[in-house]
Every structure is written in C-alpha cells, then in structure tokens.
Amino acid sequence: MPYNYLFDENVRKASRLDLTNSIIIIDEAHNIIQVAKDSASFNFSTADLTSVTSLLGNLKTGKL
C-alpha cells in the first residue's frame, strides 16, 4: 500500500492492519516529510468558523 495510507490510522483500522511489533521499510521515502505534515494538518472553511463561533456563543449564554 502507498505509505501515506500506512500513516493514516483510519485506513489502517479499515484495513485491519495491525503494525504492532512490525518493522516498516519505506522505499522512495523522499516525500515522507510532506506526507507526515499532511497527515497532521486539516482545513476548515469560513462557514465552519462561523458555526463554531455561534455554538460557543450559545454555550456561553446557556442557550444549548
């Protein structure tokens, strides 16, 4: 499997892949730094921020 899938916990779980006590050898690993960065980052939209801000405001005022 491509190593970016190997680093994704959800893919490993869906594949029932258990890496306990395993040694992983990665061929062509020159892109691994970017894959690691990508796996630890996420994107969100302005609408997401607006929604969260509204929810937090409701929590603060006790409307939830």
Rosetta blueprint (number, residue, H / E / L):
1 M L
2 P L
3 Y H
4 N H
5 Y H
6 L H
7 F L
8 D L
9 E H
10 N H
11 V H
12 R H
13 K H
14 A H
15 S L
16 R L
17 L L
18 D L
19 L L
20 T L
21 N L
22 S L
23 I L
24 I L
25 I L
26 I L
27 D L
28 E L
29 A H
30 H H
31 N H
32 I H
33 I H
34 Q H
35 V H
36 A H
37 K H
38 D H
39 S H
40 A L
41 S L
42 F L
43 N L
44 F L
45 S L
46 T H
47 A H
48 D H
49 L H
50 T H
51 S H
52 V H
53 T H
54 S H
55 L H
56 L H
57 G H
58 N H
59 L H
60 K H
61 T H
62 G L
63 K L
64 L L
